[in-house]
Amino acid sequence: DSGVTQTPKHLITATGQRVTLRCSPRSGDLSVYWYQQSLDQGLQFLIQYYNGEERAKGNILERFSAQQFPDLHSELNLSSLELGDSALYFCASSVLTGPDNEQFFGPGTRLTVL
Amino acid sequence: QQQVKQSPQSLIVQKGGISIINCAYENTAFDYFPWYQQFPGKGPALLIAIRPDVSEKKEGRFTISFNKSAKQFSLHIMDSQPGDSATYFCAASSNQAGTALIFGKGTTLSVSS
C-alpha cells in the first residue's frame, strides 16, 4: 500500500459526460501528479500540482482540468468525454525535497466511456 | 516524439533464468532513471533507480546497468521467479524532486514455472 488513495476505483459513463476523479496523497506529500495509462500510449504525464498551485503540464487535453485543495487532495475533471478517454488514471505523490524523485502511485481509477 | 524507448514489449523467461529489459533515452537533461513494477489492478511501484554517476546498481536480484555515452539503461532480474511476472516500466526525469516522470511503454514479463 503506497499510502495514496484514489476514488472511485471504477467509473463507467457515456460520451459527452463529465466526471471527477479524486486523489488523496500520502501524508506529508505536497506534490500530486496525474498520469493516464492506455494500451496504445502507455503511461503519460498529465499535470502536476504542488501545495495548491499548478507546477507542470504534460499531455493534458483542454477538456481536462485539475485542482489541488487546501487539504492537499486533488481532483481531475474530465469533460465532454470521448471513447478514447477510456483509460486508467493514476495519481502519484511525492515530497518536493530530497535527492531522488520517487513518486508513489495510487491504485488508479479505471474510466470506461461507452 | 517518444523520449524513452523500451524493449522488448513482452518477455517470457523460465524460472531461475535472467530477465533483461532495455531502455534508451534521448534527452541528455535526464539524470534520474527509475524502474517501476506494476501488477494487474495495481499502481506502479518503484523497484530500483539509478543516477548517471554510477554504471551499475544492485538491489537483491534486481540490477540496473547504465551506459551514459550510449544513453541506454537496462534492468536485469536474476533468478527470475513466477512472482516477478508483472509489467515493468523504465522512466526518466531530471534528478530533481518534483519533476514529472517520462515512462517507456512497458514490458510484460511472464516467468514460467
Interface residues (C-beta under 8 A of the other chain):
Chain A: S2 V4 S31 Y33 Y35 G42 L43 Q44 F45 Q48 Y50 R55 A56 G58 F90 A92 S94 V95 L96 T97 G98 P99 D100 N101 E102 Q103 F104 F105 G106 P107 G108
Chain B: Y32 P34 Y36 G41 K42 G43 P44 A45 L46 A49 F89 S93 S94 N95 Q96 A97 G98 T99 A100 L101 I102 F103 G104 K105 G106
